[in-house]
Structure formats: C-alpha cells, structure tokens
Amino acid sequence: MKWYIATVQRELAKMGFTSCPLTESQLADMYRRNIKVDQACRIGRDVDNGHAVDVIDWGTLDEGVTYRNENRG
C-alpha cells in the first residue's frame, strides 16, 4: 500500500501539485477499493477543485468519476 500512496503523490506532484489534495487515509481507502493510480489522480484533481471524496459514486469509476449530489451551499 505504501508504494501506491507514494506513486499517487508523485504523479500528482508531476502535475504541479505542491501538496497532495488527498490524505494518506483517503489514498489507503482507494487502494483497498482497487482504484487505479490514474483514477486516484483524477479524483485528486477533482478534490482540489472542490469535490468531496465522501460523495464519490464508487460504482461508476469504470465510466469515469461521478459524484452524488453535493450541497456546496
């Protein structure tokens, strides 16, 4: 699991993120769900843009990341 977390963090750094928008706990959860590194990076970009990880519809990842209704106030 450590290699997965390090790989996602490294890939996001290559994209210009100075800090990872996902916590290690969130990344560990994605690892346990068998989320691919590129999908985790897409989720990280979405989180950086204001989406919340806790509203991800995990069943739709094969078609792309979708989010359940979010109340952003």
C-alpha positions as CSV (number, residue, x, y, z in Angstrom):
1,M,0.0,0.0,0.0
2,K,2.9,2.4,0.7
3,W,4.0,2.2,-2.9
4,Y,0.5,3.1,-4.1
5,I,0.3,6.1,-1.8
6,A,3.8,7.3,-2.9
7,T,3.0,6.7,-6.6
8,V,-0.2,8.8,-6.5
9,Q,1.6,11.5,-4.5
10,R,4.5,11.5,-7.0
11,E,2.1,11.6,-10.1
12,L,0.2,14.5,-8.6
13,A,3.5,16.3,-7.9
14,K,4.4,15.9,-11.6
15,M,1.1,17.6,-12.4
16,G,2.1,20.6,-10.4
17,F,0.6,19.9,-7.0
18,T,2.9,21.2,-4.3
19,S,0.9,19.1,-1.7
20,C,-1.3,16.1,-2.3
21,P,-5.0,17.1,-2.2
22,L,-5.8,13.6,-0.8
23,T,-4.9,12.4,2.6
24,E,-3.0,9.2,3.2
25,S,-6.1,7.7,4.7
26,Q,-8.1,8.5,1.6
27,L,-5.4,7.0,-0.6
28,A,-5.3,3.9,1.6
29,D,-9.1,3.6,1.1
30,M,-8.7,3.9,-2.7
31,Y,-6.0,1.2,-2.6
32,R,-8.4,-1.1,-0.7
33,R,-11.1,-0.4,-3.3
34,N,-8.6,-1.3,-6.1
35,I,-8.8,2.2,-7.6
36,K,-6.1,2.6,-10.3
37,V,-3.4,5.2,-9.9
38,D,-4.6,7.3,-12.8
39,Q,-8.2,7.2,-11.4
40,A,-6.8,8.3,-8.0
41,C,-5.0,11.2,-9.7
42,R,-8.2,12.3,-11.4
43,I,-10.0,12.1,-8.1
44,G,-7.2,14.2,-6.5
45,R,-7.6,16.9,-9.2
46,D,-11.4,16.9,-8.6
47,V,-10.9,17.2,-4.8
48,D,-8.5,20.1,-5.5
49,N,-11.3,21.7,-7.5
50,G,-13.8,21.4,-4.6
51,H,-15.4,18.0,-4.9
52,A,-15.6,15.9,-1.7
53,V,-14.2,12.3,-1.7
54,D,-17.1,11.2,0.6
55,V,-19.6,11.8,-2.2
56,I,-17.9,9.7,-4.9
57,D,-20.1,7.1,-6.5
58,W,-17.6,4.3,-6.4
59,G,-19.7,2.1,-8.6
60,T,-19.2,4.3,-11.6
61,L,-15.4,4.5,-11.8
62,D,-15.1,2.4,-14.9
63,E,-17.1,5.0,-16.8
64,G,-15.2,7.9,-15.1
65,V,-15.6,9.5,-11.7
66,T,-19.0,10.7,-10.9
67,Y,-20.3,12.4,-7.7
68,R,-23.6,12.0,-6.0
69,N,-25.4,15.3,-5.4
70,E,-23.3,17.7,-3.5
71,N,-24.6,20.5,-1.4
72,R,-21.9,23.2,-1.8
73,G,-24.1,25.8,-0.1
